[in-house]
């Protein structure tokens, strides 16, 4: 480096690697970040305000109601489920009062409703009918039911319209008055269906099917009955759910 005349070079020599800046560093990046942060803050504040307005005006509740209505298309304008035509699914005619197990299986009606209490076997009258080609099956089953305390009525073959028409283990047929008795009897055999034929008395028919082998042992029958009469838990309504 050149040293001005009259000055001693060693005394005024510049050393080091740092050089003084002529002005402050640029602050453009800070300004951009500040603008972006302000925009995001304003957007969050606006979103929170809209949600508060919806809560206080009830728009959120109305939207949830519309969502529930769309999830259940069978509901009418009042929000209540629309009743389906009777026997629309099965295509069968409604069972008339007093009908017996001689009707065809498709005309026996809908399943009997679930019950939570049943009578004692001594209060149940059961007709044991055999719809299979196994001879003596109705008499043997009737004897087993007698040992368990049931009152046995008619014992014999099922009507011709039911012969070989019960593919399962058994069908317990009765009316609304015999729903509890049907539940008790149906628990005595695995896979039994309880059906309503519209009769008005409390009697029930035990129609033996092709899949029948034997009655459940008393302990297994008691466990099946406890499970069948167990009250169904009522699901709790979660806020915002349908």
BELJOWO-V786226 format. One line per field, one symbol per residue. psi: psi as a letter, one per 20 degrees, with the letter a starting at -180 (. if undefined). burial: + if it has 9 or more other C-alpha atoms within 8 Angstrom, else -. A space follows every 10 residues. Layout:
psi: ???
burial: ???
//
This chain:
psi: qqpqqiqpgh hkpprrippq qirqqqkggh gghggghggg ghggggghgg hgghghijhg ghhhghghhh hniiqahiiq pppqqpkhgh jqqqpqqiqa jiqqhijiar qqqqriqqrq hijppppopo jrjoqjhggg hhhhhghjiq opdppaqqqh iipkjnhagr popaahhjgg hhgghhiiqp jqppqojjqi rjqqpnoprh jpgrqqqhgh hhhhghhhjp ppqopqoppi r.
burial: ---------- ---------- ---------- ---------- ---------- ---++---+- +--++--++- ----++---- ------+--- -+--+---+- ++++--+++- -+--+--++- +--+++++++ ++-----++- ++-+++---+ ++--++-++- -+++++-+++ ++++++++++ ++++++++++ -+++++++++ -+++++++++ -+--++---- ++-++--++- ---------- --
//
